[in-house]
Amino acid sequence: MRVLAAVFFACVFLVSACEGDDDDFFDADVVEEVGPDVSSDVQTDAEEGDADVGVDTAPEVDPDPPLDGEADFVRQQMDAGGLPGVMLAIVDRDGIRWSSMYGFQDVENEIPITAETLFPVASISKLIVGLLMMREVEAGTLDLDAPASDYLTHAFENPAHPGAPMTSRELLSHTSSLRDVFLLFTTGASPDDSSTPVGEFTERYVRAGGDFASGQFSGAAPGTTYAYCNAGFAVLGHVVEGASGVSFREGSNALTDALGFDGDFFFADVAASRVAVQYTYGPRGFAPLSLTEFLHYPAVGLKASVGDIAKLLRMYMRDGLADDDVTILSPESIAEMERVARPDLNPNRGLSLHRVTVEDVNLRGHGGAHIGSSADAWYTDDYGIIVMANSDAYVRERFGLSRGAEAMRTLRAWLVRRAEEIPR
């Protein structure tokens, strides 16, 4: 059953998992076996049309509790959204100011979420790719405004606009005219694709008349339209290889080591026992999904703990300075990443970084959505907030099942309100 569900939800992911703050789906015909239903008395997404379910028996819960009284509120959101495990944190420039964890990283074996749990954080991976790119810019080995093909082992142009260069800056800001064809991301995917060179995938993906179907490019000229694109960050992974002279695996591992991470991009490089089981959720409860490494892994592959993401946010907040005063980037490079790249095309996109407004607070960072994992990592100049769940909450939303995503956003907004109250 787990294999069947994984194959099905891989296809779902291909249609849905892009940008992080929106993703979600469940199909009762596919999920036939589930683990213990730890939320059997709550209204599920499948019952969403019945407004009376659970109304009379639900206990009263403070909808905006303080940080030391959040337990019932968080569990209510987990039950409502079908979230088997949740990790929450507020960070500042000096460390984690507050954190809390609930539920299971493995429902079947009742293994609880801990600070050591690694979550596949999907598109939050793009923040690492952005750092790798800017480090090459600072080293003088990469020009963001040069044709990306200068650094690739294969041709790269929009066949509708031959001769028009497609730049790394455009790829970082999702304005290159490259598009996602999600079904192509699982072609050859396996539980561990760390041995598959990213350039092998990108060459097959972008080559006109190549192994893959058409549709990877829009009709618009490069730099003239915005379209969120995971495939573009796979291309950037190969650009980094060409600029640095090392494989994406070697380069990303070196950067996560410099940041002090426990996690990495590939299952082969982390302890399997620490990775949260990924789940979907429906009328029968939680159903586990097989862990899969997709071929566009620079865009979505990072597995990280709450401590890892806290270190990442602190580095951005400290203008490129990581823990132990390790310099990752200059303040000027961080500022360039944060600056909106093409306000005429999208007012919220920097170079890999995204902007959102929550509770009237302007945040920078990224969300993550996967076939069994959802995450938020956002920061201001003063604090950052983290929400991580081993649930396909954001993926389900794309198919009209919004309760998981609503629960994630409710937790995110609550963290922002509490973080605003913490004395500086």
ZARONU-233881 format. One record per residue (C-alpha): residue in one letter; x, y, z. Coordinates in steps of 0.2 Angstrom, whole numbers, plus 5000, padded with zeros to 4 digits. Each point is the difference from the previous one (the first is absolute). Layout:
AXYZ;...
//
This chain:
M500050005000;R501450125005;V500849984982;L498350034992;A499650155010;A501850074996;V499849984982;F498350085000;F500550155010;A501650024990;C498950044986;V499050115011;F501650095005;L500450034982;V498450094997;S500150105016;A501650025011;C500850164994;E500050155011;G499949945017;D498650105008;D498749904990;D499849824998;D498849855004;F499149844995;F499249835005;D499149874991;A499049865010;D500149884986;V501949995001;V500350005018;E499349835006;E501149975016;V500550125013;G500850015017;P499250045016;D498750144998;V500650135013;S498650124995;S498549894998;D498850115009;V500350164989;Q499250064984;T501149954985;D500350094983;A498849874993;E498650055012;E500350184996;G498350034994;D499149955016;A500150155011;D499249925015;V501349865002;G500950025017;V499250175004;D499149945016;T501449905007;A501550114996;P500850075016;E500250195001;V501850044995;D500950175002;P500250064981;D501550115005;P500949925015;P501650065007;L501649914997;D499949905016;G498249954997;E500049944982;A499749815002;D498249994998;F500050134986;V501449914990;R499149835002;Q498450074994;Q500950064984;M500849834998;D498449915002;A499150124988;G501350004987;G500649815000;L501750045006;P500949855009;G501450095006;V500550195002;M501550105005;L499950185004;A501350135004;I500450185002;V501850064997;D501050165001;R501850054996;D500649905015;G499149844999;I498449915003;R498950115011;W498649875002;S499549844992;S498849865003;M499649834991;Y498549895000;G499549834992;F500949874991;Q501449994988;D499449824997;V498249975005;E500049814998;N501549985012;E499550145011;I501750094998;P499750185006;I500650164991;T501650065008;A501350144997;E501049874991;T498649964987;L500550044982;F498650064989;P500050004981;V499850194998;A499750004981;S500250184993;I500950075015;S501449914991;K500050154988;L500750115013;I501649895001;V500150004981;G499950195000;L501550015013;L501049884989;M499750114985;M500550165009;R501649925007;E500649974983;V499550184995;E501150065014;A501449884995;G500050084983;T499649844991;L498150044996;D499150144991;L498250005004;D499650104984;A501049894988;P499149864991;A499849865012;S500649884985;D501750075003;Y500149895015;L499149854994;T500649844991;H498550024988;A499150134990;F498650105009;E498850114990;N498250034997;P499749924983;A498650134997;H501450145002;P501649934993;G501550105004;A499250095015;P501049965016;M499349935015;T500950065015;S500349945018;R499250165007;E498449954990;L500049835007;L500350055018;S498550124998;H498949884990;T499950114984;S501149904988;S498549934990;L500449825005;R498549915007;D499649855011;V499449844992;F499849905016;L499849834993;L501850014994;F500750025017;T499649825005;T500749924984;G501349895008;A499750065018;S500549885014;P500250005019;D501850064997;D500550104984;S501650075007;S501049914987;T499050084986;P500950164994;V498950154999;G500750044983;E499449844993;F498250045006;T500150184994;E500749964983;R498649884997;Y498750125006;V500550154990;R500649934984;A498850034985;G499449844993;G500849915014;D499549855011;F498650095008;A498450074994;S499850184994;G499350145011;Q501550055010;F500050174993;S498750144999;G499850104984;A500550165009;A501850064998;P501249985014;G499950135013;T498250064995;T498949905011;Y499949925017;A499649815003;Y500649915015;C501149864994;N500849865010;A501049944985;G500950164999;F500849975017;A500649834993;V500850094986;L500850125013;G500749855009;H500949954984;V500550194998;V500849995017;E501049844995;G500750094984;A500550155010;S500749915015;G500849854992;V499249885012;S498449905000;F498450075008;R500149865013;E501850055005;G499650195000;S498449995009;N500749895013;A501450125003;L498850145002;T498949915012;D501549955010;A500550195001;L498350045006;G500149875013;F498649894994;D499649825005;G499049984984;D500549994982;F499249984982;F500149814998;F499349865010;A501749914999;D500850155009;V498950005015;A499449875014;A498549924993;S499349975018;R499950195002;V499050044985;A498150025003;V498949884991;Q498950104988;Y498149995001;T498550034990;Y498350015010;G498249964996;P498449925007;R501049845005;G501350105009;F501950024997;A500849904985;P501949994999;L500950044983;S501649934994;L501550135001;T500550044982;E501550104994;F499450104985;L501150044985;H499950195002;Y500749985017;P500950175002;A498250085000;V499249895013;G501249875007;L500650085017;K499649895016;A500250125015;S499750015019;V499250155009;G501850045005;D500650004982;I498650124994;A500350115016;K501850014995;L499650044982;L498850145005;R501250075012;M501350014987;Y498850104989;M499650115014;R501850035004;D500450064982;G501049844996;L500849965016;A499749835006;D500249925018;D501750015007;D500350164989;V500249904984;T499850114985;I498949924987;L499750164990;S500350185000;P498650125006;E499950074983;S499649834992;I498749965013;A499250174996;E500049964981;M499149835004;E498750095010;R499750144988;V498549974988;A500849954984;R498650054987;P498750115009;D499150024983;L499849814999;N499849955018;P500150125015;N500449865012;R501549904992;G501850035004;L501449894995;S499449835007;L499250095015;H498150045000;R499050135010;V498349985009;T499050115011;V499349915016;E499150105013;D500550164992;V501849955002;N501149994985;L501049834999;R501449934989;G500449824998;H499149854992;G498749875002;G500249824996;A498849874993;H500349824997;I499049834998;G499949985019;S500950155007;S499650195002;A501150135007;D500150195003;A501650105003;W499950195001;Y500950145008;T500150195003;D501550105006;D499649955018;Y499349825000;G499549854990;I498649875001;I500049824996;V498649884997;M500449824994;A498849854998;N500249834993;S498350024991;D499550044982;A499050145006;Y500550134987;V499949874986;R498249955005;E499450184998;R500350004981;F498749874999;G498750105010;L500449925017;S500550155009;R500049965019;G501849945001;A500650164992;E498950115010;A500749925016;M501750034994;R499650184997;T499150025016;L501649945009;R501150114990;A498950165004;W500049955019;L501949995000;V500150174992;R498950085013;R500949925014;A501750044993;E499550194998;E499750005019;I501749935005;P501150145008;R501550044989;
//
